[in-house]
Amino acid sequence: MKRILILVALVVIAGIAGIVRSHSKAGDFDRLVSHNATEQVREEIRQSYPLAPGASVELSNINGAIRIETSDTNTAEVYVERLASSQGALARRKVIIEADSNNLRIRGEKGDVGFFERLFGSSPSEKLTLKLPREIALHTKGVNGAVIVAELDGPVDVRGVNGRVQIAAANGAAEFKGINGNITVGLKRLDSDGVTLGGINGNIELQLTPGINASFDAHGINGNVVSDLAEVSIDRSKHGTYSGQIGSGGSSVITAKGINGNIRLTRSTFASEPAESVSKDKDSKTN
């Protein structure tokens, strides 16, 4: 009996010690989170580079929004705003800029910090504002934020974006893959590569300039395909499959596959600033 009482006492003592220890750890963690949440460390990067018309601009692994303004210029102006909860958190990531007259590359990378800081610490965010020549080829990949772009006189390739994508105008080929957000893009002209849309979780608005000729082919669409334009004909052959013709058709093709949202074809009026999407919320879908 005495042994049983001793054993019970030891179990109770161990339980109390565990509760105290657990509470102490939780309290330390709460203080860390609260401390980080109340401090904001800010870093700004301002640079300008000569950039020739027709240059390639590549933006990748950006933890924040991107906004691009364009004009008839030969200079790229780069402004990066970085925010973090502390100076140590700011060091967990860095932004690399590489530039020459024909290329501008901006990417985010992990900073030179210890394993546990990288694993458990909060990551800073970065917001990019760029002023670029209108005549560029734009490539973005891995962006955790909105991508807002003014009128371009060149092709676009946008992949892996967690946020809305708005491009006032593109000229040539346009490709959008792995987008978690609504897309609005103006199309000035299509080349033989056409437009490719794949793996989109959101509504898509294609704003067409008068005179565009292309075929339309869509599969795996969980939504509707509609047109506001008299020169566009859209047919639905079966659930999630659409085909159509824009103008007189031709070799350029707009293809869409794996879209969880609606596709709308409308008229485009180009401006120097990005056009706001008129379909912000998903419309009702048909099965």
C-alpha positions as CSV (number, residue, x, y, z in Angstrom):
1,M,0.0,0.0,0.0
2,K,2.8,2.3,0.9
3,R,4.5,1.7,-2.5
4,I,1.3,2.5,-4.3
5,L,0.9,5.8,-2.4
6,I,4.5,6.7,-3.3
7,L,4.0,5.9,-6.9
8,V,0.8,8.0,-7.1
9,A,2.6,10.9,-5.4
10,L,5.5,10.7,-8.0
11,V,3.0,10.7,-10.9
12,V,1.2,13.7,-9.5
13,I,4.5,15.6,-9.0
14,A,5.6,14.7,-12.6
15,G,2.3,15.9,-14.0
16,I,2.5,19.3,-12.2
17,A,6.1,19.7,-13.4
18,G,5.1,19.0,-17.0
19,I,2.3,21.6,-16.8
20,V,4.6,24.2,-15.4
21,R,7.2,23.5,-18.0
22,S,4.6,23.6,-20.8
23,H,3.2,26.9,-19.6
24,S,6.7,28.4,-19.4
25,K,7.5,27.5,-23.0
26,A,4.1,28.8,-24.3
27,G,4.7,32.1,-22.4
28,D,8.2,32.5,-24.0
29,F,6.7,31.9,-27.5
30,D,3.9,34.4,-26.9
31,R,6.3,37.0,-25.9
32,L,8.5,36.4,-29.0
33,V,5.5,36.7,-31.3
34,S,4.2,39.8,-29.6
35,H,7.6,41.4,-29.6
36,N,8.1,40.7,-33.3
37,A,4.6,41.9,-34.2
38,T,5.1,45.3,-32.6
39,E,8.3,46.2,-34.3
40,Q,8.8,47.0,-38.0
41,V,12.2,47.3,-39.6
42,R,12.2,48.9,-43.0
43,E,14.9,48.8,-45.7
44,E,14.8,50.6,-49.1
45,I,16.7,49.9,-52.2
46,R,16.8,52.5,-55.0
47,Q,18.8,51.9,-58.2
48,S,18.6,52.9,-61.8
49,Y,20.1,51.1,-64.8
50,P,20.4,51.7,-68.5
51,L,18.0,49.2,-70.2
52,A,17.6,49.0,-74.0
53,P,14.2,48.5,-75.6
54,G,13.5,44.8,-76.2
55,A,15.4,43.8,-73.1
56,S,14.4,40.9,-70.9
57,V,13.1,41.5,-67.4
58,E,13.0,38.6,-65.0
59,L,11.4,38.8,-61.5
60,S,11.5,35.7,-59.3
61,N,10.9,34.5,-55.7
62,I,9.4,37.7,-54.5
63,N,7.6,37.7,-51.2
64,G,5.3,40.6,-51.9
65,A,3.5,42.7,-54.6
66,I,5.0,43.9,-57.9
67,R,4.0,47.1,-59.7
68,I,5.4,48.1,-63.1
69,E,5.0,51.4,-64.8
70,T,6.2,51.8,-68.4
71,S,7.1,54.7,-70.7
72,D,9.3,55.4,-73.7
73,T,12.6,55.4,-71.9
74,N,16.0,53.7,-71.9
75,T,16.3,53.5,-68.1
76,A,15.1,51.1,-65.5
77,E,14.3,52.6,-62.1
78,V,14.1,50.0,-59.3
79,Y,12.6,50.7,-55.9
80,V,12.4,47.8,-53.4
81,E,10.8,48.2,-50.0
82,R,11.6,45.5,-47.5
83,L,9.7,45.1,-44.2
84,A,10.4,42.7,-41.3
85,S,9.6,42.3,-37.6
86,S,13.2,42.8,-36.6
87,Q,16.7,43.4,-37.9
88,G,17.3,39.7,-37.5
89,A,14.2,38.8,-39.5
90,L,15.2,41.2,-42.2
91,A,18.5,39.2,-42.6
92,R,16.6,36.0,-43.3
93,R,16.0,37.1,-46.9
94,K,17.9,39.2,-49.4
95,V,17.0,40.7,-52.7
96,I,19.6,40.3,-55.6
97,I,19.6,42.7,-58.5
98,E,21.6,41.9,-61.7
99,A,21.5,44.3,-64.6
100,D,23.1,45.1,-68.0
101,S,21.8,46.9,-71.0
102,N,19.8,43.9,-72.2
103,N,18.7,42.2,-69.0
104,L,17.3,43.1,-65.6
105,R,17.0,40.3,-63.1
106,I,15.6,40.7,-59.6
107,R,15.2,37.7,-57.2
108,G,14.7,37.0,-53.6
109,E,16.9,34.5,-51.8
110,K,17.4,33.1,-48.3
111,G,19.8,35.1,-46.2
112,D,23.0,34.0,-44.5
113,V,21.5,33.0,-41.2
114,G,21.6,29.9,-39.0
115,F,19.5,26.8,-39.6
116,F,17.0,27.4,-36.7
117,E,16.6,31.1,-37.5
118,R,15.7,30.1,-41.1
119,L,13.4,27.3,-40.0
120,F,11.5,29.0,-37.2
121,G,11.9,32.7,-37.8
122,S,9.5,35.0,-39.6
123,S,10.4,36.0,-43.2
124,P,10.5,39.6,-44.3
125,S,8.3,40.9,-47.2
126,E,9.4,42.9,-50.2
127,K,7.4,45.2,-52.5
128,L,8.8,46.0,-55.9
129,T,8.0,49.2,-57.9
130,L,9.6,49.4,-61.3
131,K,9.7,52.1,-64.0
132,L,10.7,50.4,-67.2
133,P,10.8,50.8,-71.0
134,R,7.5,49.9,-72.6
135,E,9.3,47.6,-75.1
136,I,10.4,44.7,-72.9
137,A,9.9,40.9,-72.5
138,L,8.5,40.3,-69.0
139,H,9.1,37.0,-67.1
140,T,7.8,36.5,-63.5
141,K,8.0,33.4,-61.4
142,G,7.2,32.7,-57.8
143,V,5.5,35.9,-56.5
144,N,3.5,36.0,-53.3
145,G,1.4,39.0,-54.0
146,A,-0.3,40.9,-56.8
147,V,1.4,41.6,-60.1
148,I,0.2,44.9,-61.7
149,V,1.7,45.9,-65.0
150,A,1.1,48.9,-67.3
151,E,1.1,48.7,-71.1
152,L,3.9,46.6,-72.6
153,D,5.1,46.4,-76.2
154,G,6.4,42.8,-75.8
155,P,5.5,39.3,-74.6
156,V,4.7,38.2,-71.0
157,D,5.3,35.0,-69.1
158,V,3.8,34.9,-65.7
159,R,4.0,31.8,-63.5
160,G,3.4,30.8,-59.9
161,V,1.7,33.9,-58.6
162,N,-0.4,33.9,-55.3
163,G,-2.4,37.1,-56.0
164,R,-4.2,38.9,-58.8
165,V,-2.5,39.6,-62.1
166,Q,-3.3,42.7,-64.1
167,I,-1.5,43.6,-67.4
168,A,-2.8,46.6,-69.3
169,A,-1.4,45.3,-72.6
170,A,0.9,42.7,-74.0
171,N,2.2,42.4,-77.6
172,G,3.0,39.0,-79.0
173,A,2.9,35.9,-76.9
174,A,1.3,35.7,-73.4
175,E,1.6,32.7,-71.0
176,F,0.0,32.4,-67.5
177,K,0.4,29.3,-65.4
178,G,-0.1,28.4,-61.8
179,I,-2.0,31.6,-60.8
180,N,-4.0,31.8,-57.6
181,G,-6.0,34.9,-58.3
182,N,-8.0,36.7,-61.0
183,I,-6.3,37.7,-64.3
184,T,-7.0,40.7,-66.5
185,V,-4.8,41.1,-69.6
186,G,-5.1,43.3,-72.6
187,L,-3.9,41.8,-75.9
188,K,-2.7,44.2,-78.5
189,R,-1.5,41.6,-81.0
190,L,-0.9,37.8,-81.0
191,D,2.0,36.0,-82.7
192,S,2.1,32.3,-83.6
193,D,2.7,31.3,-80.0
194,G,-0.7,32.9,-79.0
195,V,-1.9,32.8,-75.4
196,T,-1.6,29.9,-73.0
197,L,-3.6,29.7,-69.7
198,G,-3.1,26.8,-67.4
199,G,-3.7,26.0,-63.7
200,I,-5.6,29.2,-62.9
201,N,-7.7,29.5,-59.7
202,G,-9.7,32.6,-60.5
203,N,-11.6,34.5,-63.2
204,I,-9.9,35.5,-66.4
205,E,-10.7,38.6,-68.5
206,L,-9.1,38.8,-71.9
207,Q,-9.3,42.3,-73.3
208,L,-8.9,42.2,-77.1
209,T,-7.9,45.0,-79.4
210,P,-9.9,45.3,-82.7
211,G,-8.5,43.3,-85.5
212,I,-7.1,40.3,-83.5
213,N,-7.6,37.0,-85.3
214,A,-7.2,33.7,-83.4
215,S,-8.8,30.4,-82.5
216,F,-10.0,29.5,-79.1
217,D,-9.6,26.1,-77.4
218,A,-10.4,25.4,-73.7
219,H,-10.5,22.1,-71.7
220,G,-11.1,21.4,-68.1
221,I,-13.0,24.6,-67.4
222,N,-14.9,24.7,-64.1
223,G,-16.8,27.8,-65.1
224,N,-18.3,29.6,-68.1
225,V,-16.7,31.1,-71.2
226,V,-18.5,34.2,-72.5
227,S,-17.8,37.0,-75.0
228,D,-19.0,40.6,-75.2
229,L,-17.7,40.9,-78.8
230,A,-19.7,40.5,-82.0
231,E,-16.6,39.1,-83.9
232,V,-16.1,36.3,-81.3
233,S,-18.0,33.0,-81.5
234,I,-17.8,30.5,-78.6
235,D,-19.3,26.9,-78.7
236,R,-19.5,24.5,-75.8
237,S,-19.2,20.9,-77.0
238,K,-19.4,19.2,-73.6
239,H,-18.9,19.9,-69.9
240,G,-15.8,22.1,-69.4
241,T,-14.8,22.1,-73.1
242,Y,-15.2,25.1,-75.4
243,S,-14.0,26.1,-78.8
244,G,-14.4,29.3,-80.8
245,Q,-13.1,31.8,-83.3
246,I,-12.0,35.4,-82.9
247,G,-12.3,37.4,-86.1
248,S,-11.2,35.3,-89.0
249,G,-9.4,32.8,-86.8
250,G,-5.9,31.9,-88.0
251,S,-2.7,30.3,-86.7
252,S,-2.7,32.1,-83.4
253,V,-4.5,30.1,-80.7
254,I,-5.8,31.1,-77.2
255,T,-5.6,27.9,-75.2
256,A,-6.9,27.3,-71.7
257,K,-6.7,24.2,-69.5
258,G,-7.4,23.5,-65.9
259,I,-9.3,26.8,-65.0
260,N,-11.3,27.1,-61.8
261,G,-13.2,30.2,-62.8
262,N,-14.9,32.0,-65.7
263,I,-13.3,33.3,-68.9
264,R,-14.6,36.5,-70.4
265,L,-13.6,38.1,-73.7
266,T,-14.1,41.9,-73.9
267,R,-12.9,45.0,-75.8
268,S,-9.7,46.6,-74.6
269,T,-9.0,50.3,-74.4
270,F,-5.3,50.8,-73.6
271,A,-4.0,53.3,-71.1
272,S,-0.6,54.0,-69.5
273,E,-1.8,52.7,-66.2
274,P,-3.0,49.1,-65.5
275,A,-6.6,48.4,-65.9
276,E,-8.6,47.3,-62.9
277,S,-10.3,44.0,-63.3
278,V,-14.1,44.3,-63.7
279,S,-14.7,40.8,-62.5
280,K,-13.4,40.7,-58.9
281,D,-15.7,38.1,-57.6
282,K,-16.3,34.7,-59.2
283,D,-19.6,34.4,-61.0
284,S,-21.7,31.4,-60.5
285,K,-20.4,28.3,-62.3
286,T,-22.3,25.7,-64.3
287,N,-21.6,22.0,-63.9
